[in-house]
Amino acid sequence: MPIPAINTVDDEDPPKMFYCARRFPYNHQVDVKTISRDFCSGCSCTDDCSDPLKCECQQLTVSNVQRLAKSFRPPAGEYGYSYRTLLGKTITGVFECNDNCGCQQKRCYNRVVQQPIRYPIQIYKTAQSGWGVRALCDIPAGAFIANYVGALLTDSLADALQGEDEYFADLDLNDAVENEKATTLEKCGYLDMGIGSSDEEEEP
């Protein structure tokens, strides 16, 4: 889906971006061989994973939530996906189906962030907060909009990068298994210029 850019504030052109929909290695020092299907779970569903009680991947989401202290658990039935929308905040993450599963990618109810953009969005210049991203239609609560991705870095590379426009996130809870970080860089990312906090009021 094309993503238009508009500036009604001044004469500045939209910033140049390298458009990418998936994370990528920052350079040759980042080993991505461990990011393979061998590290993924899998399900044996034949019903497009419409029954969460039978889908092994969806049950992984449930089991991880149940390991939390009761004070951190969302209400029963309000974690994971329901008809491709997120019911509530799932701090343990969601286990989506993948290439190890028997379900079809385009029909599976447990494949959400793997799908392309479904709702029209626009990059636009704000008066006070630079460039941003807004929706051009009403979006259902909990619906997936777009991926927020960037380059894969090792810890040492991340520590060496110093800049106000760098945002890092650990990808793995087990640092001994995978010593990598993700960053949305100033010059490469996926709609990273406008997805974040802003002090400016939202426009209708």
N, C-alpha and C positions, 0 to 999 in steps of 0.2 A: 504494500500500500504506500503510495507516495506521501511524503511528509513535507508540506509547504512551509516556507519561512516568510514572515512578514515583519516589517518595521514601519510603524506609524509615528515613531518618536523623533527620529533624526535620519541622517543620510548614511549611517553606518551599514555596511554590508554584513550579512550573517557570517559568523566566524567559520573558517574552513574546518571541516571535520572529516575524519576517516570513519566511514560508516561500517559498523560491524555489529552482528547480532549475537556473537558468541565470544567468550573469553579467549585470549590468545597469549602465547608466550611473549614476554617482554624482549628477550634476546636469546642467544644460543645457550646462555648459562642456566636457563630455566628448563628443567627436565619435566616434560609432560607425559612421559611414557606410563606413569602410574595412573593417569586419567584414562582408564580403559574400562571396557565392559566387565572385565574380571573383578573389578572392585564394586560392581553394582549388584543389587538384589534383582529378583525377577519373580514374575507371577505366572500362573498357568491358566489364567482366565480365558474364557471363550465368549463372554457376554459383554465385552467392552468395559469390563471392570465396573459394572453398574451396581454390584452388590459389595459394599465395603467389607462385609463380614467374611467374604470368600476370597477377596483379593489380598495376596500376601504382601504386596507393597503398601497398600493402605493400612494393613494391620501392623506394619512396622511403624507407621506414624502413630497409631494408637498406642502401641506398646511403649514407645519412647515418651509419650505424654504421661502414661500411667506410672512411669518411673519417677516423675517429679513429685516433690512434696505436695500435699493436697492444696496448700495455700497458693501454689503456682499453677495448678491445673485449671484449664478452662472448663466451663460446664460440660457435662457429658453430651456428646453428639455435636459439639461446637468446635471441633478441630478437624483439620484436613479439608478436603474439598466436598462440595455438594453441587452436583451438576456444573462442574468447572468454575465454581466461585468459592472463595475462601470464607468459611463461616465465621472465623474469629482469629485472634492472634495465636499462632502456634509457635511458641518460643523454641521448641525442639526441632522445628523444621518439618517439611513435608517430603515424604519419600514418593517421588513420582515413578511411574512405570518407565521402562527404558528398552534398549535393544535386546535385553535378555528376556523380555516378556513375550507372551504369545498374542497379546492384544494389538490392535491396529492403532498407529499413532494418531490418525485424524479422527478416530471414533472413540478412543478411550476416554473415560470420564476422569481418569487420574493422570492425564497428561495436559498440563495447562501452560506452564511457562515455555514449553517446547513449541507451542503454536505461534503462528505469525500474528502480527497486530490485527485486531478485529475492529477497533474503534478509531475513527479519524482523529488525529491530533495535529497540532500546529506548533512550530517554533516561532516565538514572537519576542520582540524587544519590549522590555518594561521600562517605565520612566525612571525607576530608582534602583532596580536590582539586576540590571543586565538582561541577558537572554533567558527565556523561560519556555516551558512547554505547557500547553493547555489543550483540553479536549474540545472538540467541535460538536459533541453531542452528549446527551446524558449517558452516564456509565453506571451500570448496576453496582451496588455495594459489594465489595469482595471480588470484583471481576479483574482479570489480568489485563494490564495495559501494555507494558513494554518491559523488556529486560534492562537491567541496570548493570552493565558489565564493563570490563576494562582489561588491562594487561595483567598477566600472571607474573608475579615477582617472587624471588626468594626473600627471606628476611634481610639478608645482607644488602641486596639491591634496594629494598624498600627503605632501609636505614640510610642509604647513601643519597636517596632522592630528597631534596629539600625544596619545597615550594608551597606557596599558599593555595595552589589549586590542585593539590594532591590529596586524595581521600583513600584510605586503606581499610581493608577488612580481612580478618583472618578467615581462611576457607575451611580449616579443619580444626576440630576441637583437640585432636591428638597431634601435638607438634612433633612427636617422635616418628610418626608415620609419614606425615606430609608437611614439609617445611616451606610452605608457599603462602603468598598473600595475593589478594586482588587489589588493583587500584584503578580508579577512573581517572585517566590522565587528561591534562588540559587539551592535548591535541589528538587524542584518540579515545573513542568510547562510543557509547550508544545512547544518544539523547542525554548524556551526562551533564550537559551545560544547564539544564533547567529542572532536573529532578532533585530537589533538596529543600532546605528550609529557606524561607523568605520572610522579611518583615513587611513586605508590601501586601496590601490587601488584594485578594483574588478578584479578577475581573469576571463578570458574568459571561 
